Amino acid sequence: MDHAQARAWLTTALEEARAGLAEGGVPIGAALYGADGTLLGRGRNRRLQDGDPTLHAETAAFRAAGRRRSYRGTTMVTTLSPCWYCSGLVRQFGIPRVVIGEAVTFHGGHDWLAEHGVEIVLLEDASCVALMRDFIAREPALWHEDIGA
């Protein structure tokens, strides 16, 4: 995948992450794009805002995209390496590519996804790293609760 396109799509996920932070939530955002580049769905981690432990950013973007017969050619874009829960969602529905903003603050399941044929585009975006480092420093208990540590 072209890194310029990946970075452009990451902008959508970053907007979601920042909106989540402004709402008092965990600043992780995601977006699901179609094979033709159409934005299918976007979302943010709303676990705190909605009191729903399953409402991770990738899950929110996936739900916003609605039901599809196939996820062939789609790309999940996320500001942070996906946790095991969200990695499972990618595998379960056959999403073939994941663009990841960063894996410095959390190394999730993206190696496992790659081992199972999912294309991983890891950008190590400085804005994504800074957003999570700041949040983890300010809210370590919330972060550990969210990530299950």
N, C-alpha and C positions, 0 to 999 in steps of 0.2 A: 504494500500500500504506500502511496505517496505521502511522505511525512508532512508536506504542506497541507494536504487535505485532512490528515489526522489532526494536525494542530488547529485547523479551522473548526473541525467538529468538536474538539476539546473545549473550545470557547463556550459552546452550549452547556456542556457539563459543568464548567467552572461557574457560569451564571447561576445554575441550579445550586451548586455548593454554597456560593455566597448568599443566595436567598435563604437557604437553610440555616446558615449561621445567623443571619439577621433575625430569623424567627426563634432563635435560641436552641437550634438543633445542631447536630453533628454535620460539619461542612463537607459532605460528600455528594457529588452530583453525577448524573449519568444521562445518556441519550442513546436511543436506538435509531439507527439510520438504515434505510432500505438500500438495495443493490444499486438503485439509480441515484442515490444521494439524498433522497427525500427523508426529512425528519419524520419518523414514525411516532416517537414518543420521547418524552423527557421527564425527569423527576429527580427528587433529592431524598436523602435519608430523612424520614419523618418519624422515626422511632420515638423520639421524645415528644414532639408536637402532638402526635396522634395516640401515644401510649400503645403503639403496635410494634412489638419486637421484630416482626417480619418485614417492616416497611423500610428496607434498605434502598439506596438510590437506584441500583440496577433493577430491583423489583418494581419500583415506582415507574421507571421509564418503560419497562416491559409491559406493565399493566396499562399505562397510558397509550401504548401502541395498539392495544386491543387484540382480539383474537385474529390469528392468521392461519392459513392452511399450511404454510411453510415459512421457515425463517432462513431459507437458502439465500445467500448473498447479503444478509444483514450484517451490521457491525454494531456491537455494543461499545459505547465510549464511556469511560468512567474516570473520575479524577484520582482514584486510588485503586491499587491492586485489589481485585475482588476477593472477598472472604470465601470460605468454603461453601457457604449457603448460596452466594451469588454465582460462584463458579459452577455449582451444581445446576443452577438455572440455565446457564449458558450451554452446558453439556446436554441437559434434558431436552432442550428445544432445538439443539443443533445450530446454534448461532456460530458461524464459522470464523469470526474475527472479533478480537477485543482490542480496543485502543485504550491504553492505560496512561493516565497523567503522571503517576509516580508510584514507586514501590520502595522508596527510601524509608518512610515512616512506618510502613506496614507491607510485608511481603506475604501476600495472600496466596491464592491457589493458581496463579497464572502459569507456573512451571508445569503443574499437573495438566492444565488445559492444553499447553503446548505439546506435552507428551501424548495427548489424545487428539492431535491434529488441528487444534484451534490455532489460527494465526494470531500471534501476540505482537502488538506494536507498543513498545514501552518508550515513552517520550521523556521521562524524568524531567518534567516541567517545573521550573523553579517556583512559579506561582502556586502550583498544587502542593509542593513540598512546604513552602512557607505557611500556607493556609492550615495544613494539618499540624505542623510543628507548633504554631501559635495556639491552636485549639488544644492540643495535647498538654502543652505547658500550663494553660489556664484551667483546663477541665480534665485532669487525669482520671478522676473517678468516673466521669461520664464516658470517657474514651474506653476505659477498661470494661465498663459495663456493656458498651456497645459491641466491642470486639470479643467479648466473652473471656477476657483474661482474668 
